[in-house]
Amino acid sequence: MTEPTAYEGRLIAQPDDRVTIVKALLLGVQHVMAMDVYVVPFIIASALALSQADSASLIQSTFLAAGIATIIQTAWCMRMPVAQGPSYIPLGAIIAVALAGGAGLSGMGAVYGALIPGALLVIALGALGWFHRLIRWLVPPIVGGSIILVVGLSLLPIALTANVFAVHGDSTINLNIGLAALSAALLVVAMMIGLRFNNRAGTWVRLLSVVIALVGGTIAASFVGQFSFDAVAAAPWLTLPKMAFVDYQLQFSLPAILTFVLIYMVVMAETTGTWFAVSAVINKPITDQQLDRGAMGEGLGCGVAALIGGTPVTGYSTNAGVISITGVASRMVFVAIGVVLAVLGFIGKFSALIAAIPAPVIGGVFAVVCITISMAGIRILRHVHLDERAMLVVGIPLICAFFATLAPKEWLQSLPDMLQYLLGSAVTVGAMAAMVMNLVLPRVGEEGRE
């Protein structure tokens, strides 16, 4: 993936500069507020109809995994200011494998068992020095932009069907739609206020736009009887995460393992795009050695996530935006991000509070997030020469992704397990199609321009 245009602002602190511990923690908390770490586990919990206690456990493990992965990547492996969080890309496959593996959290044992071998493969690609060659070959800008576009459009049906159109308890479809619309509107308004008022207050409103939308939507839900603090009050302050072989048993399924190996390749394309975005902000090109060490860090983070009940992690591009706003790129701040995320993973009431947010509220916010992801893909594709070949490279993956989304469930269930898992992830189908189309379609001219 070609590196983007360099950031034109001025950094106050470079990656290797030191800042005070207090400043690192304050800036770290600000970065965490800009991350939507809680959305992915909440979507999974909603789709699997987990209890509030199991949902809180999944959220807790996700925060802890993100924190550990961030520290691994920033302090030891890639040594760049990169924050890690759960990737949206594996959502469909995780849900498909978990539903096939059993009810509740027991089905997640099959997911974690399939994630660990793939994580080991990613570590090996980095350790052997193969990853940088693979990523530069498979993911030029046209493929990277197509994958990001597919991610946003493919996740939108999940945001709507699992959270807005699914009716639970005494709710109604009209009530769900109303709460989702209100939450989405609050998010858009907060984002616009942040963009309109280019000062410190506007910046904070923009950074906290997701939090504002969730809080506002939840308050509205409480007035119509769709939110209760009971589960939060009953939750302990400190809890331990669920661990492999102690709280759940790993299940190893070859079709699931092969499915997640392919998904990891897509996740690595996603996280590489984030690395290049960060490199543009700090105005330091990424070396091949850093790409390989980054792959090792990514594999280690994903492996740890599976062992403590989390999901695959990826670099979060929102943090590159926060760097450009604050002008501080010190790795100390990103280690602080990891510490804050990990600490939140041990606070039971925090996880219970997120798990108690009504699904339609999350769905409304997630829908807007999906659109912003899609627009990021279009932003990359703007710099690609869209001739007839390029339009096919971009368009056919969209067809494949929507095919996977709209395929009848009865037909899917008649297929072999691996095909069921792959077609359960429209993102993976679309991303793989983008890579294949770019490799097999004959080139008729310049593919892109700098």
C-alpha positions, 0 to 999 in steps of 0.5 A: 500500500503506497504511503499517503501524503505527509502530515503538514502540521508541526509535532510538539513531541516526536515518537522517541521524545519523553513526556511527563507521566501525568501528561502521558496518562492525560493524553492516553485517556483522551486517545482511549475516548476517541476509540470505539473499542466497545462496539465490536464485542457489543455487536458480537454479544448482541448477535449471539444473544449473550446474557449481560454477564457474558456480554460484560465478560467479552467486553472486559477481555476485549479492553484487556487484549487491546491494552496488552497488544498496544503495549507489545506493538508500541514498546517492543515490536514496531516501536511506533505510536500505534494503538490497537483495538478489536478489528471489525473485519472478522465479525461475520466469521466470528459470529458464524463459527460461534453459532456453529460451536454452541450456545452462549460463550461456549461457542466462542471456544471454537473461535479462539481455537481457530484464532491462535494458529492464524496468529502464529502464522502472522508471527512467522511471516514477520519473523522470517521477513516475508510479510513486507514482501507479501503486503506490498504485492497484495495490497496496492492502493486500489486494493487497500481502498477497495477493502476499506470500502467493503468493510464499511458497506458490509458491516452496515447490515450487521449494525442494522439487523443485529441491533436495530431490527432485532426486537428483545424484551418489551421493545418494539421495532418502531422504538428501536428505530427511534432510538437508533435514529436519535443516537445517530443524529447525536453523533452526526451533530457532535461531529459537525460541532467539532468541525464547525468550531475549530477551537479547544471546545470543538476539538473535545466535542469531536473527540467525545462524539461517540461517547456523547451519542451513546450517553444521549441515546441511553438517557433517552432509552431510560425514559422509555424503559429500555435501560436499567442500572441493576446489572451495573449495580450488581457487578463487582468493581474488580473482576478477572478476565476469562482464561483459556483452559480455565474458564473455557476450552479451546476447540480446534476445527480445521475449516474454522482455522483455514477461514481465520488464516484468510481473515488474518491476511485481510486484517493485516492489510487493514492494520498496514493502512493504519501504520502508513497513516501514522507514518504520514503524521509523524513524517517518518517512512516505514522500513521493511524491518518495521513492517515485519516487526509490526506483523510479529507484534500483531500476531502476538497481540491477536494470540494473547487476545484469543487466550484471554477471551478477546478478538483479533486486534488491529491498528486504529486509524483514529489515533493518527487523527488524535496525534495530528490534533494534539501534535504529540506522537510520543510512544510514552503516550501510547504505552499509557493508552495500553495501560488505561485500556488494560486497567479498564479491562479489570473494572467489572462495573465499567464492562457491565455499564457498556453491556447495559447500553441498549442495542438500538443505541449501539446500532445507530452509532455503529451505522454512522461509523460504517459510513465513515469507514466507507468514506475513508476507502473512497478517499483512498480510491480518489487517488487511483486512476479509475479506468475500466480495469480499476472499476472492475477491481473495485466493483466485483468485490462489492458484488461478492460482499453483498452476495455473501450478505444476502445469500439465503441461510438455507443455502448457506447451511447446505455448504461445507463448514469452511464455505459457511464460515467464509460466506459468513464474513462478507468482508473477507469475501470482498477483500479476497476478491479485491486481491484476486481481481487485482492480480488476475485482470490484465493491466492496460495502463497506469494503475494509480498516481502518487 
